[in-house]
Amino acid sequence: MEQRACDLAAYIIENRTTVRDAAQKFGVSKSTVHKDISERLPHYNRSLYLQAKAVLEENKAQRHIRGGLATRKKYKGA
């Protein structure tokens, strides 16, 4: 689990990706990604946790924009 948490964090940081994308890439659930990053990783590697947390918070702040674009695309048919 320690290695998976570190690998997930590294992937999220390098690719600036979302929890959903990371979960799909590693074949785990979104809940597992959240638990690994928020609960397990701080005990193993604090600096990696802080970097991953920053990316995830940025994604969370932009979530409403991505949702709006997806809805627009859906109804415009493009």
Distance bins in CASP14 RR format, pairs under 12 A and 6 or more apart:
PFRMAT RR
TARGET T0000
AUTHOR 0000-0000-0000
RMODE 2
METHOD distances of the structure
MODEL  1
1 7 0 0 0 0 0 1 0 0 0 0 0
1 8 0 0 0 0 0 1 0 0 0 0 0
1 28 0 0 0 0 0 1 0 0 0 0 0
1 32 0 0 0 0 1 0 0 0 0 0 0
1 35 0 0 0 0 1 0 0 0 0 0 0
1 36 1 0 0 1 0 0 0 0 0 0 0
1 37 0 0 0 0 0 1 0 0 0 0 0
1 39 0 0 0 0 0 1 0 0 0 0 0
1 40 1 0 0 1 0 0 0 0 0 0 0
1 41 0 0 0 0 1 0 0 0 0 0 0
1 43 0 0 0 0 0 1 0 0 0 0 0
1 44 0 0 0 0 1 0 0 0 0 0 0
2 8 0 0 0 0 0 1 0 0 0 0 0
2 9 0 0 0 0 0 1 0 0 0 0 0
2 36 0 0 0 0 1 0 0 0 0 0 0
2 40 1 0 0 1 0 0 0 0 0 0 0
2 41 0 0 0 0 1 0 0 0 0 0 0
2 42 0 0 0 0 0 1 0 0 0 0 0
2 43 0 0 0 0 1 0 0 0 0 0 0
2 44 1 0 1 0 0 0 0 0 0 0 0
2 45 0 0 0 0 1 0 0 0 0 0 0
2 48 0 0 0 0 0 1 0 0 0 0 0
3 9 0 0 0 0 0 1 0 0 0 0 0
3 10 0 0 0 0 0 1 0 0 0 0 0
3 26 0 0 0 0 0 1 0 0 0 0 0
3 36 0 0 0 0 0 1 0 0 0 0 0
3 40 0 0 0 0 0 1 0 0 0 0 0
3 41 0 0 0 0 0 1 0 0 0 0 0
3 44 0 0 0 0 1 0 0 0 0 0 0
3 45 0 0 0 0 0 1 0 0 0 0 0
4 10 0 0 0 0 0 1 0 0 0 0 0
4 11 0 0 0 0 0 1 0 0 0 0 0
4 22 0 0 0 0 0 1 0 0 0 0 0
4 23 0 0 0 0 0 1 0 0 0 0 0
4 25 0 0 0 0 0 1 0 0 0 0 0
4 26 1 0 0 1 0 0 0 0 0 0 0
4 27 0 0 0 0 0 1 0 0 0 0 0
4 28 1 0 0 1 0 0 0 0 0 0 0
4 32 0 0 0 0 1 0 0 0 0 0 0
4 33 0 0 0 0 1 0 0 0 0 0 0
4 35 0 0 0 0 0 1 0 0 0 0 0
4 36 1 0 0 1 0 0 0 0 0 0 0
4 37 0 0 0 0 0 1 0 0 0 0 0
4 40 0 0 0 0 1 0 0 0 0 0 0
4 41 0 0 0 0 1 0 0 0 0 0 0
4 44 0 0 0 0 0 1 0 0 0 0 0
5 11 0 0 0 0 0 1 0 0 0 0 0
5 12 0 0 0 0 0 1 0 0 0 0 0
5 22 0 0 0 0 0 1 0 0 0 0 0
5 26 0 0 0 0 0 1 0 0 0 0 0
5 28 0 0 0 0 0 1 0 0 0 0 0
5 32 0 0 0 0 1 0 0 0 0 0 0
5 33 0 0 0 0 1 0 0 0 0 0 0
5 34 0 0 0 0 0 1 0 0 0 0 0
5 35 0 0 0 0 1 0 0 0 0 0 0
5 36 1 1 0 0 0 0 0 0 0 0 0
5 37 1 0 0 1 0 0 0 0 0 0 0
5 38 0 0 0 0 1 0 0 0 0 0 0
5 39 0 0 0 0 1 0 0 0 0 0 0
5 40 1 0 1 0 0 0 0 0 0 0 0
5 41 1 0 1 0 0 0 0 0 0 0 0
5 42 0 0 0 0 1 0 0 0 0 0 0
5 43 0 0 0 0 1 0 0 0 0 0 0
5 44 1 0 0 1 0 0 0 0 0 0 0
5 45 1 0 0 1 0 0 0 0 0 0 0
5 48 0 0 0 0 1 0 0 0 0 0 0
5 49 0 0 0 0 1 0 0 0 0 0 0
5 52 0 0 0 0 1 0 0 0 0 0 0
6 12 0 0 0 0 0 1 0 0 0 0 0
6 13 0 0 0 0 0 1 0 0 0 0 0
6 26 0 0 0 0 0 1 0 0 0 0 0
6 36 0 0 0 0 1 0 0 0 0 0 0
6 37 0 0 0 0 0 1 0 0 0 0 0
6 40 0 0 0 0 1 0 0 0 0 0 0
6 41 1 0 0 1 0 0 0 0 0 0 0
6 42 0 0 0 0 0 1 0 0 0 0 0
6 43 0 0 0 0 0 1 0 0 0 0 0
6 44 1 0 0 1 0 0 0 0 0 0 0
6 45 1 0 1 0 0 0 0 0 0 0 0
6 46 0 0 0 0 0 1 0 0 0 0 0
6 47 0 0 0 0 0 1 0 0 0 0 0
6 48 1 0 0 1 0 0 0 0 0 0 0
6 49 0 0 0 0 1 0 0 0 0 0 0
6 51 0 0 0 0 0 1 0 0 0 0 0
6 52 0 0 0 0 1 0 0 0 0 0 0
7 13 0 0 0 0 0 1 0 0 0 0 0
7 14 0 0 0 0 0 1 0 0 0 0 0
7 22 0 0 0 0 1 0 0 0 0 0 0
7 25 0 0 0 0 1 0 0 0 0 0 0
7 26 1 0 0 1 0 0 0 0 0 0 0
7 27 0 0 0 0 0 1 0 0 0 0 0
7 28 0 0 0 0 0 1 0 0 0 0 0
7 33 0 0 0 0 0 1 0 0 0 0 0
7 36 0 0 0 0 1 0 0 0 0 0 0
7 37 0 0 0 0 0 1 0 0 0 0 0
7 40 0 0 0 0 0 1 0 0 0 0 0
7 41 0 0 0 0 0 1 0 0 0 0 0
7 44 0 0 0 0 0 1 0 0 0 0 0
7 45 0 0 0 0 0 1 0 0 0 0 0
7 48 0 0 0 0 0 1 0 0 0 0 0
7 52 0 0 0 0 0 1 0 0 0 0 0
8 14 0 0 0 0 0 1 0 0 0 0 0
8 15 0 0 0 0 0 1 0 0 0 0 0
8 17 0 0 0 0 1 0 0 0 0 0 0
8 18 0 0 0 0 0 1 0 0 0 0 0
8 19 0 0 0 0 1 0 0 0 0 0 0
8 21 0 0 0 0 0 1 0 0 0 0 0
8 22 1 0 1 0 0 0 0 0 0 0 0
8 23 0 0 0 0 1 0 0 0 0 0 0
8 24 0 0 0 0 0 1 0 0 0 0 0
8 25 0 0 0 0 1 0 0 0 0 0 0
8 26 1 0 0 1 0 0 0 0 0 0 0
8 27 0 0 0 0 0 1 0 0 0 0 0
8 28 0 0 0 0 1 0 0 0 0 0 0
8 29 0 0 0 0 0 1 0 0 0 0 0
8 30 0 0 0 0 0 1 0 0 0 0 0
8 32 0 0 0 0 1 0 0 0 0 0 0
8 33 1 0 1 0 0 0 0 0 0 0 0
8 34 0 0 0 0 1 0 0 0 0 0 0
8 35 0 0 0 0 0 1 0 0 0 0 0
8 36 1 0 1 0 0 0 0 0 0 0 0
8 37 1 0 0 1 0 0 0 0 0 0 0
8 38 0 0 0 0 0 1 0 0 0 0 0
8 40 0 0 0 0 1 0 0 0 0 0 0
8 41 0 0 0 0 1 0 0 0 0 0 0
8 44 0 0 0 0 0 1 0 0 0 0 0
8 45 0 0 0 0 0 1 0 0 0 0 0
8 48 0 0 0 0 1 0 0 0 0 0 0
8 49 0 0 0 0 0 1 0 0 0 0 0
8 52 1 0 0 1 0 0 0 0 0 0 0
8 55 0 0 0 0 0 1 0 0 0 0 0
8 56 0 0 0 0 0 1 0 0 0 0 0
9 15 0 0 0 0 0 1 0 0 0 0 0
9 17 0 0 0 0 0 1 0 0 0 0 0
9 19 0 0 0 0 0 1 0 0 0 0 0
9 22 0 0 0 0 1 0 0 0 0 0 0
9 26 0 0 0 0 0 1 0 0 0 0 0
9 33 0 0 0 0 1 0 0 0 0 0 0
9 34 0 0 0 0 0 1 0 0 0 0 0
9 36 1 0 0 1 0 0 0 0 0 0 0
9 37 1 0 0 1 0 0 0 0 0 0 0
9 38 0 0 0 0 0 1 0 0 0 0 0
9 40 0 0 0 0 1 0 0 0 0 0 0
9 41 1 0 1 0 0 0 0 0 0 0 0
9 42 0 0 0 0 0 1 0 0 0 0 0
9 44 0 0 0 0 1 0 0 0 0 0 0
9 45 1 0 0 1 0 0 0 0 0 0 0
9 46 0 0 0 0 0 1 0 0 0 0 0
9 47 0 0 0 0 1 0 0 0 0 0 0
9 48 1 0 1 0 0 0 0 0 0 0 0
9 49 1 0 0 1 0 0 0 0 0 0 0
9 50 0 0 0 0 1 0 0 0 0 0 0
9 51 1 0 0 1 0 0 0 0 0 0 0
9 52 1 1 0 0 0 0 0 0 0 0 0
9 53 0 0 0 0 1 0 0 0 0 0 0
9 54 0 0 0 0 0 1 0 0 0 0 0
9 55 0 0 0 0 1 0 0 0 0 0 0
9 56 0 0 0 0 1 0 0 0 0 0 0
10 16 0 0 0 0 0 1 0 0 0 0 0
10 17 0 0 0 0 0 1 0 0 0 0 0
10 22 0 0 0 0 0 1 0 0 0 0 0
10 25 0 0 0 0 0 1 0 0 0 0 0
10 26 0 0 0 0 0 1 0 0 0 0 0
10 36 0 0 0 0 0 1 0 0 0 0 0
10 37 0 0 0 0 0 1 0 0 0 0 0
10 41 0 0 0 0 0 1 0 0 0 0 0
10 45 0 0 0 0 1 0 0 0 0 0 0
10 47 0 0 0 0 0 1 0 0 0 0 0
10 48 1 0 0 1 0 0 0 0 0 0 0
10 49 0 0 0 0 0 1 0 0 0 0 0
10 51 0 0 0 0 1 0 0 0 0 0 0
10 52 0 0 0 0 1 0 0 0 0 0 0
10 55 0 0 0 0 0 1 0 0 0 0 0
11 17 1 0 0 1 0 0 0 0 0 0 0
11 18 0 0 0 0 0 1 0 0 0 0 0
11 19 0 0 0 0 0 1 0 0 0 0 0
11 21 0 0 0 0 1 0 0 0 0 0 0
11 22 1 0 1 0 0 0 0 0 0 0 0
11 23 0 0 0 0 0 1 0 0 0 0 0
11 24 0 0 0 0 0 1 0 0 0 0 0
11 25 1 0 0 1 0 0 0 0 0 0 0
11 26 1 0 0 1 0 0 0 0 0 0 0
11 27 0 0 0 0 0 1 0 0 0 0 0
11 28 0 0 0 0 0 1 0 0 0 0 0
11 33 0 0 0 0 1 0 0 0 0 0 0
11 36 0 0 0 0 0 1 0 0 0 0 0
11 37 0 0 0 0 0 1 0 0 0 0 0
11 48 0 0 0 0 0 1 0 0 0 0 0
11 51 0 0 0 0 0 1 0 0 0 0 0
11 52 0 0 0 0 1 0 0 0 0 0 0
11 55 0 0 0 0 0 1 0 0 0 0 0
12 18 0 0 0 0 1 0 0 0 0 0 0
12 19 1 0 0 1 0 0 0 0 0 0 0
12 20 0 0 0 0 0 1 0 0 0 0 0
12 21 0 0 0 0 1 0 0 0 0 0 0
12 22 1 0 1 0 0 0 0 0 0 0 0
12 23 0 0 0 0 0 1 0 0 0 0 0
12 25 0 0 0 0 1 0 0 0 0 0 0
12 26 0 0 0 0 0 1 0 0 0 0 0
12 33 0 0 0 0 1 0 0 0 0 0 0
12 34 0 0 0 0 0 1 0 0 0 0 0
12 36 0 0 0 0 0 1 0 0 0 0 0
12 37 1 0 0 1 0 0 0 0 0 0 0
12 38 0 0 0 0 0 1 0 0 0 0 0
12 41 0 0 0 0 0 1 0 0 0 0 0
12 48 0 0 0 0 1 0 0 0 0 0 0
12 49 0 0 0 0 0 1 0 0 0 0 0
12 51 0 0 0 0 1 0 0 0 0 0 0
12 52 1 0 1 0 0 0 0 0 0 0 0
12 53 0 0 0 0 1 0 0 0 0 0 0
12 54 0 0 0 0 1 0 0 0 0 0 0
12 55 1 0 1 0 0 0 0 0 0 0 0
12 56 1 0 0 1 0 0 0 0 0 0 0
12 57 0 0 0 0 0 1 0 0 0 0 0
12 58 0 0 0 0 0 1 0 0 0 0 0
12 59 0 0 0 0 1 0 0 0 0 0 0
13 22 0 0 0 0 0 1 0 0 0 0 0
13 37 0 0 0 0 0 1 0 0 0 0 0
13 41 0 0 0 0 0 1 0 0 0 0 0
13 45 0 0 0 0 0 1 0 0 0 0 0
13 47 0 0 0 0 0 1 0 0 0 0 0
13 48 1 0 0 1 0 0 0 0 0 0 0
13 49 0 0 0 0 0 1 0 0 0 0 0
13 50 0 0 0 0 0 1 0 0 0 0 0
13 51 1 0 1 0 0 0 0 0 0 0 0
13 52 1 0 1 0 0 0 0 0 0 0 0
13 53 0 0 0 0 1 0 0 0 0 0 0
13 54 0 0 0 0 1 0 0 0 0 0 0
13 55 1 0 1 0 0 0 0 0 0 0 0
13 56 0 0 0 0 1 0 0 0 0 0 0
13 58 0 0 0 0 0 1 0 0 0 0 0
13 59 0 0 0 0 0 1 0 0 0 0 0
14 21 0 0 0 0 0 1 0 0 0 0 0
14 22 0 0 0 0 0 1 0 0 0 0 0
14 25 0 0 0 0 0 1 0 0 0 0 0
14 48 0 0 0 0 0 1 0 0 0 0 0
14 51 0 0 0 0 0 1 0 0 0 0 0
14 52 0 0 0 0 0 1 0 0 0 0 0
14 55 0 0 0 0 1 0 0 0 0 0 0
15 21 1 0 0 1 0 0 0 0 0 0 0
15 22 0 0 0 0 1 0 0 0 0 0 0
15 25 0 0 0 0 1 0 0 0 0 0 0
15 52 0 0 0 0 0 1 0 0 0 0 0
15 55 0 0 0 0 1 0 0 0 0 0 0
15 59 0 0 0 0 0 1 0 0 0 0 0
16 22 0 0 0 0 0 1 0 0 0 0 0
16 51 0 0 0 0 0 1 0 0 0 0 0
16 52 0 0 0 0 0 1 0 0 0 0 0
16 54 0 0 0 0 0 1 0 0 0 0 0
16 55 1 0 1 0 0 0 0 0 0 0 0
16 56 0 0 0 0 0 1 0 0 0 0 0
16 57 0 0 0 0 0 1 0 0 0 0 0
16 58 1 0 0 1 0 0 0 0 0 0 0
16 59 1 0 0 1 0 0 0 0 0 0 0
16 62 0 0 0 0 0 1 0 0 0 0 0
17 23 0 0 0 0 1 0 0 0 0 0 0
17 24 0 0 0 0 1 0 0 0 0 0 0
17 25 1 0 0 1 0 0 0 0 0 0 0
17 26 0 0 0 0 0 1 0 0 0 0 0
17 33 0 0 0 0 0 1 0 0 0 0 0
17 52 0 0 0 0 0 1 0 0 0 0 0
17 55 1 0 0 1 0 0 0 0 0 0 0
17 56 0 0 0 0 1 0 0 0 0 0 0
17 58 0 0 0 0 0 1 0 0 0 0 0
17 59 0 0 0 0 1 0 0 0 0 0 0
18 24 0 0 0 0 1 0 0 0 0 0 0
18 25 0 0 0 0 0 1 0 0 0 0 0
18 30 0 0 0 0 1 0 0 0 0 0 0
18 33 0 0 0 0 1 0 0 0 0 0 0
18 34 0 0 0 0 0 1 0 0 0 0 0
18 37 0 0 0 0 0 1 0 0 0 0 0
18 52 0 0 0 0 0 1 0 0 0 0 0
18 55 0 0 0 0 1 0 0 0 0 0 0
18 56 0 0 0 0 1 0 0 0 0 0 0
18 57 0 0 0 0 0 1 0 0 0 0 0
18 58 0 0 0 0 0 1 0 0 0 0 0
18 59 1 0 1 0 0 0 0 0 0 0 0
18 60 0 0 0 0 1 0 0 0 0 0 0
18 62 0 0 0 0 1 0 0 0 0 0 0
18 63 0 0 0 0 1 0 0 0 0 0 0
18 66 0 0 0 0 1 0 0 0 0 0 0
18 67 0 0 0 0 0 1 0 0 0 0 0
19 25 0 0 0 0 0 1 0 0 0 0 0
19 26 0 0 0 0 0 1 0 0 0 0 0
19 28 0 0 0 0 0 1 0 0 0 0 0
19 29 0 0 0 0 1 0 0 0 0 0 0
19 30 1 0 1 0 0 0 0 0 0 0 0
19 31 0 0 0 0 1 0 0 0 0 0 0
19 32 0 0 0 0 1 0 0 0 0 0 0
19 33 1 0 1 0 0 0 0 0 0 0 0
19 34 1 0 0 1 0 0 0 0 0 0 0
19 35 0 0 0 0 0 1 0 0 0 0 0
19 36 0 0 0 0 0 1 0 0 0 0 0
19 37 1 0 0 1 0 0 0 0 0 0 0
19 38 0 0 0 0 0 1 0 0 0 0 0
19 52 0 0 0 0 0 1 0 0 0 0 0
19 53 0 0 0 0 0 1 0 0 0 0 0
19 55 0 0 0 0 1 0 0 0 0 0 0
19 56 1 0 0 1 0 0 0 0 0 0 0
19 57 0 0 0 0 0 1 0 0 0 0 0
19 59 1 0 0 1 0 0 0 0 0 0 0
19 60 0 0 0 0 1 0 0 0 0 0 0
19 63 0 0 0 0 0 1 0 0 0 0 0
20 26 0 0 0 0 0 1 0 0 0 0 0
20 27 0 0 0 0 0 1 0 0 0 0 0
20 28 0 0 0 0 0 1 0 0 0 0 0
20 29 0 0 0 0 0 1 0 0 0 0 0
20 30 1 0 1 0 0 0 0 0 0 0 0
20 31 0 0 0 0 0 1 0 0 0 0 0
20 32 0 0 0 0 0 1 0 0 0 0 0
20 33 0 0 0 0 1 0 0 0 0 0 0
20 34 0 0 0 0 0 1 0 0 0 0 0
20 56 0 0 0 0 0 1 0 0 0 0 0
20 59 0 0 0 0 1 0 0 0 0 0 0
20 63 0 0 0 0 0 1 0 0 0 0 0
20 66 0 0 0 0 0 1 0 0 0 0 0
21 27 0 0 0 0 0 1 0 0 0 0 0
21 28 0 0 0 0 0 1 0 0 0 0 0
21 30 0 0 0 0 1 0 0 0 0 0 0
21 33 0 0 0 0 1 0 0 0 0 0 0
21 55 0 0 0 0 0 1 0 0 0 0 0
21 56 0 0 0 0 0 1 0 0 0 0 0
21 59 0 0 0 0 1 0 0 0 0 0 0
21 66 0 0 0 0 0 1 0 0 0 0 0
22 28 0 0 0 0 1 0 0 0 0 0 0
22 29 0 0 0 0 0 1 0 0 0 0 0
22 30 0 0 0 0 1 0 0 0 0 0 0
22 32 0 0 0 0 1 0 0 0 0 0 0
22 33 1 0 1 0 0 0 0 0 0 0 0
22 34 0 0 0 0 0 1 0 0 0 0 0
22 36 0 0 0 0 1 0 0 0 0 0 0
22 37 0 0 0 0 1 0 0 0 0 0 0
22 52 0 0 0 0 1 0 0 0 0 0 0
22 55 0 0 0 0 0 1 0 0 0 0 0
22 56 0 0 0 0 1 0 0 0 0 0 0
22 59 0 0 0 0 0 1 0 0 0 0 0
23 29 1 0 1 0 0 0 0 0 0 0 0
23 30 1 0 1 0 0 0 0 0 0 0 0
23 31 0 0 0 0 1 0 0 0 0 0 0
23 32 1 0 0 1 0 0 0 0 0 0 0
23 33 1 0 1 0 0 0 0 0 0 0 0
23 34 0 0 0 0 1 0 0 0 0 0 0
23 35 0 0 0 0 0 1 0 0 0 0 0
23 36 0 0 0 0 0 1 0 0 0 0 0
23 37 0 0 0 0 0 1 0 0 0 0 0
24 30 0 0 0 0 1 0 0 0 0 0 0
24 32 0 0 0 0 0 1 0 0 0 0 0
24 33 0 0 0 0 1 0 0 0 0 0 0
25 33 0 0 0 0 1 0 0 0 0 0 0
26 32 0 0 0 0 1 0 0 0 0 0 0
26 33 1 0 0 1 0 0 0 0 0 0 0
26 36 0 0 0 0 1 0 0 0 0 0 0
26 37 0 0 0 0 0 1 0 0 0 0 0
27 33 0 0 0 0 1 0 0 0 0 0 0
28 34 0 0 0 0 0 1 0 0 0 0 0
28 35 0 0 0 0 1 0 0 0 0 0 0
28 36 0 0 0 0 1 0 0 0 0 0 0
28 37 0 0 0 0 0 1 0 0 0 0 0
29 35 0 0 0 0 1 0 0 0 0 0 0
29 36 0 0 0 0 0 1 0 0 0 0 0
30 36 0 0 0 0 0 1 0 0 0 0 0
30 37 0 0 0 0 0 1 0 0 0 0 0
30 38 0 0 0 0 0 1 0 0 0 0 0
30 56 0 0 0 0 0 1 0 0 0 0 0
31 37 0 0 0 0 0 1 0 0 0 0 0
31 38 0 0 0 0 0 1 0 0 0 0 0
31 39 0 0 0 0 0 1 0 0 0 0 0
32 38 0 0 0 0 0 1 0 0 0 0 0
32 39 0 0 0 0 0 1 0 0 0 0 0
32 40 0 0 0 0 1 0 0 0 0 0 0
33 39 0 0 0 0 0 1 0 0 0 0 0
33 40 0 0 0 0 0 1 0 0 0 0 0
33 41 0 0 0 0 0 1 0 0 0 0 0
33 52 0 0 0 0 1 0 0 0 0 0 0
33 56 0 0 0 0 1 0 0 0 0 0 0
33 59 0 0 0 0 0 1 0 0 0 0 0
34 40 0 0 0 0 0 1 0 0 0 0 0
34 41 0 0 0 0 0 1 0 0 0 0 0
34 52 0 0 0 0 0 1 0 0 0 0 0
34 53 0 0 0 0 0 1 0 0 0 0 0
34 56 0 0 0 0 1 0 0 0 0 0 0
34 60 0 0 0 0 0 1 0 0 0 0 0
35 41 0 0 0 0 1 0 0 0 0 0 0
35 42 0 0 0 0 0 1 0 0 0 0 0
36 42 0 0 0 0 0 1 0 0 0 0 0
36 43 0 0 0 0 0 1 0 0 0 0 0
36 44 0 0 0 0 1 0 0 0 0 0 0
36 45 0 0 0 0 0 1 0 0 0 0 0
36 48 0 0 0 0 0 1 0 0 0 0 0
36 49 0 0 0 0 0 1 0 0 0 0 0
36 52 0 0 0 0 1 0 0 0 0 0 0
36 56 0 0 0 0 0 1 0 0 0 0 0
37 43 0 0 0 0 0 1 0 0 0 0 0
37 44 0 0 0 0 0 1 0 0 0 0 0
37 45 0 0 0 0 0 1 0 0 0 0 0
37 48 0 0 0 0 1 0 0 0 0 0 0
37 49 1 0 0 1 0 0 0 0 0 0 0
37 50 0 0 0 0 0 1 0 0 0 0 0
37 51 0 0 0 0 0 1 0 0 0 0 0
37 52 1 0 1 0 0 0 0 0 0 0 0
37 53 1 0 0 1 0 0 0 0 0 0 0
37 54 0 0 0 0 0 1 0 0 0 0 0
37 55 0 0 0 0 1 0 0 0 0 0 0
37 56 1 0 0 1 0 0 0 0 0 0 0
37 57 0 0 0 0 0 1 0 0 0 0 0
37 59 0 0 0 0 0 1 0 0 0 0 0
38 49 0 0 0 0 1 0 0 0 0 0 0
38 50 0 0 0 0 0 1 0 0 0 0 0
38 52 0 0 0 0 1 0 0 0 0 0 0
38 53 1 0 0 1 0 0 0 0 0 0 0
38 56 0 0 0 0 1 0 0 0 0 0 0
38 57 0 0 0 0 0 1 0 0 0 0 0
39 49 0 0 0 0 1 0 0 0 0 0 0
39 53 0 0 0 0 0 1 0 0 0 0 0
40 46 0 0 0 0 0 1 0 0 0 0 0
40 48 0 0 0 0 0 1 0 0 0 0 0
40 49 0 0 0 0 1 0 0 0 0 0 0
40 52 0 0 0 0 0 1 0 0 0 0 0
41 47 0 0 0 0 0 1 0 0 0 0 0
41 48 1 0 0 1 0 0 0 0 0 0 0
41 49 1 0 1 0 0 0 0 0 0 0 0
41 50 0 0 0 0 1 0 0 0 0 0 0
41 51 0 0 0 0 0 1 0 0 0 0 0
41 52 1 0 0 1 0 0 0 0 0 0 0
41 53 0 0 0 0 1 0 0 0 0 0 0
41 56 0 0 0 0 0 1 0 0 0 0 0
42 48 0 0 0 0 1 0 0 0 0 0 0
42 49 1 0 1 0 0 0 0 0 0 0 0
42 50 0 0 0 0 1 0 0 0 0 0 0
42 51 0 0 0 0 0 1 0 0 0 0 0
42 52 0 0 0 0 0 1 0 0 0 0 0
42 53 0 0 0 0 1 0 0 0 0 0 0
43 49 0 0 0 0 1 0 0 0 0 0 0
44 52 0 0 0 0 0 1 0 0 0 0 0
45 51 0 0 0 0 1 0 0 0 0 0 0
45 52 0 0 0 0 1 0 0 0 0 0 0
45 53 0 0 0 0 0 1 0 0 0 0 0
46 52 0 0 0 0 0 1 0 0 0 0 0
46 53 0 0 0 0 0 1 0 0 0 0 0
47 53 0 0 0 0 0 1 0 0 0 0 0
47 54 0 0 0 0 0 1 0 0 0 0 0
48 54 0 0 0 0 0 1 0 0 0 0 0
48 55 0 0 0 0 0 1 0 0 0 0 0
49 55 0 0 0 0 0 1 0 0 0 0 0
49 56 0 0 0 0 0 1 0 0 0 0 0
50 56 0 0 0 0 0 1 0 0 0 0 0
50 57 0 0 0 0 0 1 0 0 0 0 0
51 57 0 0 0 0 0 1 0 0 0 0 0
51 58 0 0 0 0 0 1 0 0 0 0 0
52 58 0 0 0 0 0 1 0 0 0 0 0
52 59 0 0 0 0 0 1 0 0 0 0 0
53 59 0 0 0 0 0 1 0 0 0 0 0
53 60 0 0 0 0 0 1 0 0 0 0 0
54 60 0 0 0 0 0 1 0 0 0 0 0
54 61 0 0 0 0 0 1 0 0 0 0 0
55 61 0 0 0 0 0 1 0 0 0 0 0
55 62 0 0 0 0 0 1 0 0 0 0 0
56 62 0 0 0 0 0 1 0 0 0 0 0
56 63 0 0 0 0 0 1 0 0 0 0 0
57 63 0 0 0 0 0 1 0 0 0 0 0
58 65 0 0 0 0 0 1 0 0 0 0 0
58 66 0 0 0 0 0 1 0 0 0 0 0
59 65 0 0 0 0 0 1 0 0 0 0 0
59 66 0 0 0 0 1 0 0 0 0 0 0
59 67 0 0 0 0 0 1 0 0 0 0 0
60 66 0 0 0 0 0 1 0 0 0 0 0
62 68 0 0 0 0 0 1 0 0 0 0 0
62 69 0 0 0 0 0 1 0 0 0 0 0
63 69 0 0 0 0 0 1 0 0 0 0 0
63 70 0 0 0 0 0 1 0 0 0 0 0
64 70 0 0 0 0 0 1 0 0 0 0 0
64 71 0 0 0 0 0 1 0 0 0 0 0
65 71 0 0 0 0 0 1 0 0 0 0 0
65 72 0 0 0 0 0 1 0 0 0 0 0
66 72 0 0 0 0 0 1 0 0 0 0 0
66 73 0 0 0 0 0 1 0 0 0 0 0
67 73 0 0 0 0 1 0 0 0 0 0 0
67 74 0 0 0 0 1 0 0 0 0 0 0
68 74 0 0 0 0 1 0 0 0 0 0 0
68 75 0 0 0 0 0 1 0 0 0 0 0
68 76 0 0 0 0 0 1 0 0 0 0 0
69 75 0 0 0 0 0 1 0 0 0 0 0
69 76 0 0 0 0 0 1 0 0 0 0 0
69 78 0 0 0 0 0 1 0 0 0 0 0
70 76 0 0 0 0 0 1 0 0 0 0 0
70 77 0 0 0 0 0 1 0 0 0 0 0
70 78 0 0 0 0 0 1 0 0 0 0 0
71 77 0 0 0 0 0 1 0 0 0 0 0
72 78 0 0 0 0 1 0 0 0 0 0 0
END
